[in-house]
Amino acid sequence: MSMHLKLPQGVKDFGPQQAEELRRVEEELLEEFSRWGYKRVVTPLFEYLDTITIGLGEELKSKVMKFVDPSTGDIVALRPDITPQIGRIVATRLKGKEHPLRLCYSGRIVRFEEKGSGKEREIFQAGCELIGAKSPECDAETIALAIKSLQKLGLKNLVLDIGHSGILRSIFSRLGDLEAEFRQALKAKQFENISSILKKSKFDKETTTLIIDFCNLENNPKLLKRVKEKSIFKKEITELEKVLEIVEEYKLNCNLTIDIGDIRGFNYYTGITFEIISPDASSPLLIGGRYDSLVKKYGYDAPATGFAIDMEELMSVTKQHLDDNQVHFIVTPKSIKLRKEAIQLTQWLRSSGFKVILEVNGSKEAAKLNAVSSLTSYGKIIIETQKKLKLIESRSGVKREFSNLEELLKGGF
C-alpha cells in the first residue's frame, strides 16, 4: 500500500457503527454528569508546552508530543491529559467562582508511545472534576458518579479498586536507601522481592507482614482494621474508611477490593485513588482520585478530585443493540412525481424522532422497490400514490398497505 494511504502508529479510523457507538456512549455519559450538576468545559487540543507541562507528572511529561508553531516559532504541545487544562481554567477564568466547582469534559488526548509498544497514541476520554472542596463526601461523590455512569450504560459486575496514596508515601518515607528498589519491585508486582526488601528495612516483623499482605493484588477489605492499628497508617486508613462508609450509602451494587500497592500516578495523587474494573475488559475502564496539588501549580490553591474514562475500553464492553445504530425507515416514492410527498413524509418522520433515509430513485429503479433493506430496523416505506403507502418490514419481509402515515404508525410503530 502507498505510504500516504497508511496511518501513523497508534491512531485509527472509526467506521460508521463504531463512530455512532462512540457518540452514543459520550452523550449518555455527559447526560449523567449533568444530572449530578457537572458543567461541561471544552479545552484546546494543543497549547504552549511550558503551560501544559506545569500540571503534568514526570511520566506524562515524557509522553508529550510537541512541535513548533510555524506562525510564531513558539513550542506548542498536543495535550496528553485534560485535567491539567481544567486546573489552568480554574486558576484563571473561573478563579472568582463559588466553590466547589463541578466540571466535566470529553475529548481526545495524544501521547507519545515507543514504536512497537502496542499502545494507542490517540485516546478518547471523558471525565469529571470536583474542585474547591476537600472532604470524604467529595471523594465518595466522584466514586459514586463514576460507577453510576458506567452502570447507566448497562455494565454489571463492576469492581471498585480503591486505595490511598498516603499509605505508600508513608512506607517510602521510612525505607531510606531501599526506596528505589522497593518501588521497582512493587511496580513489577514481585512480591518475593518486596518481602526481602522489607525484611532489610526498619519495619518490625508485624508491620512487614501487613505491608506484604496489603501490597498483594487480592486484598480483602478486612485488612483495613489490622493496618489501622499501626499508628503510621492510622490517618490514611481512617480517611479511606470514611469514604467507603459514604460510598456504601449510595448502594452502588459493585464489588470492592483494597489496593495500596498501585504505584501508578504516585507523584500526582495526594489521597484517595480508585479504578473501576470490568471482568470483561483488559484494563481499567476508569481511573481517578484526589490531586490537591495540581491547581496550585497554576497559581491558585484549590483541592480537587476526579476521574477519567477510557472511552475505547468502555466501548469494548458496552452492549449495543444494532437497532440503535440503524436508521428506522427508508422512504422511497414509486415515481418522481411523488417526490414532494416523499420529502414531506421524511421530514415529518425525522421531526418525530425517527432516523430516516430518503431514496428518490425514479421509475428506472421501480423494480428494486420491493427489496427489503438491511439498513433499517423497521422497514422500507414505498409511496405508491398520494393515498397509498406500502411498508415492507425489515425483520419479516411482510408487506402491509396503509392509506396514510397515521394509519401506518398505529399499526405498531
Secondary structure, DSSP 8 states (H G I E B T S, - for coil): --GGGS--TT-----HHHHHHHHHHHHHHHHHHHHTT-EE----SEEEHHHHGGG--HHHHTT-EEEE-TTT--EEEE-S-SHHHHHHHHHTTTTTS-SSEEEEEEEEEE----TT----SEEEEEEEEEES--SHHHHHHHHHHHHHHHHHTT--S-EEEEEEHHHHHHHHHTTGGGHHHHHHHHHTT-HHHHHHHHHTSS--HHHHHHHHHHHSSS--TTHHHHHHTSGGGHHHHHHHHHHHHHHHHT----EEEE-----TTTTT--SEEEEEE-TT-SS-SEEEEE-TTTGGGGT----EEEEEEEHHHHHTT----HHHHSEEEEEEESSGGGHHHHHHHHHHHHHTT--EEE----GGGGGGTTS--TTEEEEEEEEEETTEEEEEETTT--EEEESSHHHHHHTT-
